[in-house]
Amino acid sequence: MSATQAPERLEFKTELKQLLDLIIHSLYTKKEIFLRELISNAADAIDKARFEGLKHPELLEGDTNWRIKLTVYKDAGTLMVSDNGIGMSREAVVQDLGTIARSGTKAFIENLKQADVKDRPDLIGQFGVGFYSSFMAAERVTVVTRAAGSTEAVKWESDGQGEFTIETADRPSRGTDVILHLREDAKEFLDPYRLRQIVKQYSDFIEHPIVMDVESVIGDDKTEVKEETFNSRQAIWLRNKNEVKPEEYTEFYKSIGRDFEDPLKVIHVSAEGGATDFKALMFIPAHRPMDFFYKEPKSGLDLYVKRVLIQHESEELLPTYLRFVKGVVDAADLPLNVSRETLQHHPLLAKIKSNLINRVLKTLGEMKDGEYENYLKFYKEFGVTLKEGVPQDWSNKERIADLLLFESTKTKPGEYTTLAKYVEAMPAEQKEIHYIIGETRQQIENSPYLESFKAKGEEVLLLTEPIDEFVMSTIGEYKGKKIQAADRGEVEKKEDARFEGLLKVLAAKLPRVKEVRLSGRLKESAAVLVTDEHGPSAHFERIMKRAGRSGELPESKRILELNPDHPAVTSLLTLFEKSPTDDRIDAFGHLLYEEAVIAEGSKIDDIAGFAKRLNDLIVKASA
Ligand code: ADP
């Protein structure tokens, strides 16, 4: 396409316009953050160019004078942010600036609309707005960009109202100019002093110089224009811990984490002299980003070698169960031209990784013991993610288990115990750690499975996350105590020869029951269904059913346990002793079974049969 042709008009992806409106109006009081976002993008683009240049130096055409330049055109009322980074091809411009390439956008917009106006900035911060924040300050944005290695530039333009245009343009060399046509109420961004102050506040640590030509008066009527560098460019992670101010950490975090809120915890590591020489600056965010569970699990750490970004969101630095940790790692001993493939098996990185895991787990442990309120905040946001570590990271299984919090029959709702506290409070004669899993605390804490434990005063952990089943069976044992589901296996064998015949007959009549036996776990209820040691639990079957995947499970049979002291059960025995072939034995047996199905939180398969049996009973009892 030649430059004389009319520009092509394209539409934003549907949700974008709505989102832009919300962003512009909600972030109004913080509108200067657009500059931080644009500078971050420019710095990323430079990092990419520099990295590509390591392998293909010709791509850089001799220009390695990395810089991000701010220019104001007072008369035109525009501010330009330029970089000599990697640039964008036409396809990249359409793709990257025309979509919000995130899943969950729709849900996010709904959330945002419903949220209180004052909470919106935080929500948006968690979602990350990047380039689009420009429209808070600009009524129109023009982007002129030329990709490294290409001779053609493109010009993109939009007023953020749903459409953008794109056409061929000129740019003398690689890089990107973002030109903001400032709104009437955003003219403050034409003032170099204001710009310098914003750069200092939000982007001071950016490694590349952020420069501007600033005019100053030098004597009578004389002025001089000099290029000033606004940022101090100190890689904050390389500095000495006690020289970094808390607010410097905070601003750095907000910038790399694209967050508006302060982090819950800062972990600054400087490992020198030992087997590995590296620095790491890690943060535990206070909130889960909006898209945390929609996104593919990715690491939150960027890998640098001597301040040069080597890999964004590096998988080699932390396992996915610690993906909530954000930050940077600088490994001085890695070669700069290390490739993605060698990164994967690099022994140095393996060492750094285990060191980092260690630091994070240690910090979480210290928070749990010393700053419980903060730990609770963390746990509510990321506890489920942390749990993934139990099956994932075998070598740290115990340490992770120690970080888990549980509600139990002895805690109030919303209060927690730990495995350590549980074991400490265990009566001497108790052999196992009991737990039960279900939908809600209310549903499980009243379940018949807990009757005998309650009677004995033994604590039962109450679990409600789908992952808990897997986590508990993987932990398996804690401090030599077996971890045992309350609805599994046999609690105190009970035998009574009088029941033998009845139990056999019922086992033959009932569906999905492989055995009927007397129960040691019931005190008030008449019947309960249990799983043997190895079968899938009822909870797990319900999860699979809801996910439409019950076909993947073999049909499992349960064990029906009857309470030999319950009048309903003893009456049935009396009936059986009088007349073993009485029709009512079948009907009453089914009713006991169905009662147990409901008690475990599952649904009865044969609702019509159940209703008939119950109705018959009402009719007879009322006659
Ligand atoms: P994010 O930076 O979070 O990915 P943005 O909306 O800020 O989201 O930017 C979208 C994409 O556009 C970036 O990921 C990048 O690929 C591209 N981009 C933005 N600004 C620049 C720039 N100055 N140079 C090169 N590419 C850019």
Boltz pocket constraint, residues with backbone or C-beta under 6 A from the ligand:
constraints:
  - pocket:
      binder: B
      contacts: [[A, 37], [A, 38], [A, 41], [A, 42], [A, 45], [A, 83], [A, 85], [A, 86], [A, 87], [A, 88], [A, 92], [A, 96], [A, 97], [A, 99], [A, 128], [A, 129], [A, 130], [A, 131], [A, 132], [A, 176]]
      max_distance: 6.0
